């Protein structure tokens, strides 16, 4: 018997951990963003200003579809709207989930979100473009008569299936030559070492040390250093606590005479590693410490069996490190009968038309 539940508390969400991860593994390729541990860590760090609204479908006791959402106000085309939107979409791609043996159950959770949600817009981020799931959602929305739009998003990643040798062969020679030069220069400043904190940690002092580096990075001047943001502190600590026992956290430090000057942190799911944060002490910029710690971490991960290095959301600087691009979609779905949604949709179209007209006139 099919049924749909709306999960509104973290305690209830914690109770479905194993069922959720079983569904994520049946849904498709590994990706930490889809794991219960990642979503719950994000919620503990970032979710205090929103209300949890996770929709799940079951066939008997088996979880067959899931839509990890939260409820808050969002602005679309300048119009404030009551929104249901993906948990963690600021730093990841928490896609909707479906059991390949029960694909139509995805419609149950979409319908519940659109009809029961009391919302003006549904925003879901992360579906792989031109995938069977993409096609299914489009067909379902058209069949059920829902207006929708899509916005492109994506990620840069590196195919590491050829091992460390293939990894080096695929790196720009300029990058490798510069790294070798900087490493030699840095060694003249003292004893250079790398430390990889994994497994059981200890995590609290390691994360505090990483946050301290972020406060000495260039990001601190602009107010974007993770050490300046309490919710990031909680998020990273929760990632370590939840992924650490399975040896799925990488926190790599670059040290000179024992003092950490750069770090890189991320999490993995089976053969896919997703980068979460990298930072270096601005005082050591001339030695390219961010490049050095990333190269060392990549090599160690690939040697341990990682076959994809994923740098996440596609900021342009990442292309130098991970030249492959995977296109994803953000769904913008409008429930029926919301005047605010209709107004926002019209305003969005007008704005897009003006942008196109301006571009033609250049």
C-alpha positions in Angstrom: 0.0 0.0 0.0 1.4 3.4 -1.0 1.4 6.3 1.4 3.1 9.7 1.7 4.5 11.3 4.9 5.7 14.8 5.5 8.6 14.8 7.9 8.7 18.0 9.9 11.2 17.3 12.7 14.9 16.4 12.7 14.1 13.7 15.2 11.8 12.0 12.7 14.2 12.5 9.9 17.0 10.8 12.0 14.8 7.8 12.4 14.7 7.1 8.6 18.5 7.2 8.2 19.0 3.6 6.9 15.9 3.6 4.7 17.0 6.9 3.2 20.5 5.7 2.4 19.1 2.5 0.9 16.9 4.5 -1.4 19.8 6.8 -2.4 21.9 3.8 -3.3 19.1 2.3 -5.5 18.5 5.7 -7.1 21.7 5.9 -9.0 25.5 6.8 -8.9 27.0 7.6 -5.6 27.0 11.2 -4.4 27.4 12.4 -0.8 24.8 15.2 -1.3 22.1 12.5 -1.4 23.1 10.8 1.8 21.1 11.2 5.0 24.3 12.1 6.9 25.0 15.1 4.6 21.5 16.4 4.6 21.1 16.1 8.4 24.5 17.8 8.9 23.5 20.6 6.7 20.2 21.1 8.5 21.9 21.2 11.9 24.2 23.9 10.6 22.0 26.0 8.3 18.4 25.1 8.9 17.5 27.3 12.0 15.7 30.0 9.9 13.5 27.6 8.0 11.0 24.8 8.6 11.7 21.2 7.7 9.3 19.7 5.0 10.6 16.4 3.7 8.2 14.4 1.7 8.6 10.6 1.5 6.6 7.8 -0.2 6.5 4.2 1.0 5.3 1.0 -0.4 4.6 -0.9 2.8 7.8 -0.3 4.8 10.0 0.4 1.8 11.0 4.0 1.0 10.3 4.5 -2.7 10.6 8.2 -3.3 11.8 11.3 -1.3 11.9 15.0 -1.7 14.2 16.8 0.8 12.8 20.2 1.2 12.4 23.1 3.7 9.9 25.9 3.9 11.0 29.6 3.9 10.5 32.9 2.1 12.3 33.3 -1.2 12.4 36.1 -3.8 11.8 35.3 -7.4 12.0 38.1 -10.0 11.7 40.5 -7.2 8.5 38.9 -5.8 8.6 37.5 -2.2 7.1 34.0 -2.2 6.3 31.2 0.2 8.7 28.6 -1.1 9.5 24.9 -0.6 13.1 24.5 -1.7 15.9 21.9 -1.6 17.8 21.5 1.6 21.5 22.3 1.1 21.2 23.9 -2.3 23.7 26.6 -1.4 26.5 24.1 -1.3 25.3 21.0 -3.1 22.8 19.2 -5.3 20.3 17.4 -3.0 18.2 15.9 -5.8 14.8 14.2 -5.4 15.1 10.4 -5.0 13.2 7.6 -6.6 13.3 3.8 -6.6 13.9 2.6 -10.1 11.4 -0.2 -9.5 8.7 2.3 -8.4 9.5 5.4 -10.6 5.9 6.7 -10.5 6.0 7.1 -6.7 8.0 10.2 -7.4 4.8 11.7 -8.5 3.3 11.1 -5.1 5.8 13.2 -3.3 5.7 16.0 -5.9 1.9 16.1 -5.7 2.1 16.2 -1.9 4.5 19.1 -2.0 2.5 21.0 -4.6 -1.0 20.4 -3.1 -0.3 20.2 0.6 2.7 22.5 0.8 0.8 25.8 1.2 3.4 27.3 -1.1 3.8 29.7 -4.0 6.8 28.0 -5.7 8.6 24.7 -5.5 12.4 24.8 -6.1 14.3 21.5 -6.5 18.0 21.6 -7.4 20.2 18.9 -8.7 18.6 16.6 -11.3 21.0 15.4 -13.9 20.2 17.1 -17.3 18.9 14.8 -20.1 18.6 11.9 -17.7 15.7 9.5 -17.4 14.7 11.3 -14.2 14.8 14.7 -16.0 12.5 13.3 -18.7 10.1 11.7 -16.2 9.7 14.9 -14.2 9.0 16.9 -17.4 6.4 14.4 -18.6 4.7 14.2 -15.2 4.5 18.0 -14.8 3.0 18.4 -18.3 0.6 15.6 -17.8 -0.6 17.0 -14.5 -0.9 20.5 -15.8 1.8 22.3 -13.7 3.6 25.3 -15.1 7.4 25.0 -14.6 10.7 26.4 -15.7 14.2 25.2 -15.4 17.5 26.9 -14.6 20.9 25.5 -15.5 23.4 24.6 -12.8 26.2 22.1 -12.7 29.4 20.9 -11.3 33.1 20.5 -12.3 34.6 17.1 -11.7 37.7 15.1 -12.5 37.6 11.5 -13.8 40.3 9.7 -11.8 39.7 6.2 -13.0 43.2 6.1 -14.6 44.8 6.4 -11.2 47.5 8.8 -10.0 49.5 8.4 -13.3 46.5 9.4 -15.3 45.7 12.2 -12.9 49.1 13.7 -13.4 48.8 13.3 -17.2 45.6 15.2 -17.2 46.8 18.1 -15.2 48.0 21.2 -17.0 51.8 21.2 -17.2 51.9 24.8 -16.0 50.0 23.9 -12.8 52.3 20.9 -12.0 55.5 22.9 -12.8 54.4 25.7 -10.6 53.5 23.4 -7.8 56.9 21.7 -8.0 58.6 25.1 -7.9 56.6 26.4 -5.0 57.1 23.2 -3.1 60.9 23.6 -3.4 60.7 27.2 -2.3 58.5 26.3 0.6 60.9 23.6 1.8 63.5 26.4 2.3 61.3 28.0 4.9 61.3 24.9 7.2 60.1 21.3 7.5 57.2 20.8 5.2 54.7 18.0 6.0 51.1 16.9 5.2 48.7 15.5 7.7 45.5 13.7 6.7 42.9 13.5 9.5 40.5 10.6 8.9 38.4 8.0 10.6 37.8 8.8 14.2 39.7 12.1 14.2 40.1 13.7 16.7 37.8 16.0 14.8 37.1 19.0 17.1 40.6 20.3 17.4 41.3 19.6 13.7 38.2 21.5 12.6 39.1 24.4 14.9 42.5 24.5 13.4 41.0 24.6 9.9 38.6 27.3 10.9 41.6 29.3 12.2 43.3 29.0 8.8 40.1 30.3 7.2 40.3 33.4 9.4 43.8 34.1 8.0 42.7 33.6 4.4 41.8 36.2 1.8 38.1 35.4 2.4 38.3 36.8 5.9 38.7 40.3 4.4 35.5 40.0 2.5 33.6 38.5 5.4 33.1 35.1 3.7 35.6 32.9 5.6 33.9 29.9 7.1 35.4 30.7 10.5 33.3 33.8 10.5 30.1 31.9 10.0 28.8 29.9 13.0 26.6 27.7 10.8 29.6 26.5 8.8 31.3 25.5 12.0 28.4 23.3 13.0 28.0 21.9 9.4 31.7 20.8 9.1 31.7 19.3 12.6 28.5 17.4 11.9 30.0 16.1 8.6 33.0 14.8 10.4 30.9 13.2 13.1 28.6 11.5 10.7 31.0 10.5 7.8 34.1 10.0 10.0 33.3 6.6 11.5 33.1 5.2 8.0 36.4 6.8 7.0 34.6 9.0 4.5 36.0 12.4 5.6 39.2 13.9 4.2 40.8 16.8 6.2 44.3 17.4 4.8 46.6 20.0 6.3 49.8 21.4 4.9 52.3 22.3 7.6 55.5 24.2 7.9 57.5 23.5 11.0 54.3 22.0 12.4 52.1 25.0 11.8 49.2 24.5 9.5 49.1 27.0 6.6 46.5 25.4 4.4 43.7 22.7 4.5 41.3 20.9 2.3 38.1 19.1 3.6 35.5 17.0 1.8 33.5 13.8 2.1 33.1 10.7 0.0 30.5 8.1 -0.9 32.0 4.9 -2.3 34.2 6.1 -5.2 33.1 9.7 -5.4 34.8 12.5 -3.3 33.1 15.9 -3.0 35.2 18.9 -2.0 33.6 21.1 0.7 36.2 23.7 1.6 39.8 24.7 0.9 41.6 27.7 2.4 45.2 28.9 3.1 46.9 31.5 5.2 47.3 34.6 3.2 50.8 35.2 4.6 52.0 32.2 2.6 50.3 33.0 -0.6 53.5 33.3 -2.7 54.0 29.5 -2.1 50.6 28.5 -3.6 49.7 26.5 -0.5 46.1 25.9 -1.7 47.5 24.2 -4.9 49.9 22.1 -2.9 47.4 20.8 -0.4 44.8 20.0 -3.1 47.4 18.1 -5.2 48.5 16.1 -2.2 45.0 15.3 -1.1 43.9 14.3 -4.6 46.8 11.9 -5.0 46.2 10.3 -1.6 42.4 9.9 -2.3 43.0 8.4 -5.8 45.6 6.0 -4.4 43.0 4.9 -1.8 40.4 4.1 -4.6 38.6 7.3 -5.3 37.6 7.5 -8.9 35.9 10.9 -9.2 37.1 14.2 -7.6 34.0 16.4 -7.6 34.5 20.1 -6.9 30.7 20.8 -6.6 28.9 23.9 -7.7 30.5 25.3 -10.9 32.4 28.5 -10.1 34.7 29.3 -13.0 38.0 28.9 -11.1 37.3 25.2 -10.6 37.7 24.5 -14.3 41.5 24.6 -14.0 41.3 21.8 -11.5 38.4 19.7 -12.8 37.9 20.3 -16.5 34.9 18.0 -16.9 31.4 19.6 -16.5 28.2 17.8 -15.5 25.0 19.8 -16.2 22.3 19.7 -13.7 18.9 21.4 -13.4 17.0 23.5 -10.9 13.3 23.0 -11.2 11.0 26.0 -10.7 7.5 24.6 -10.3 4.4 26.7 -9.8 1.5 25.3 -7.8 -1.9 25.8 -9.3 -4.0 28.8 -8.2 -1.4 31.0 -6.5 -1.7 34.6 -7.7 1.7 35.5 -6.3 3.2 32.6 -8.3 1.5 33.8 -11.5 2.8 37.3 -10.9 6.3 36.1 -10.2 6.3 34.0 -13.3 5.2 36.9 -15.5 7.8 39.2 -13.9 10.5 36.6 -14.5 9.5 36.4 -18.2 9.6 40.2 -18.6 13.0 40.4 -16.9 14.4 37.7 -19.2 13.0 39.4 -22.3 14.6 42.7 -21.3 18.0 40.9 -20.8 17.7 39.3 -24.2 16.8 42.6 -25.8 19.8 44.3 -24.2 22.2 41.6 -25.3 21.0 41.9 -28.9 21.6 45.7 -28.8 25.2 45.4 -27.7 
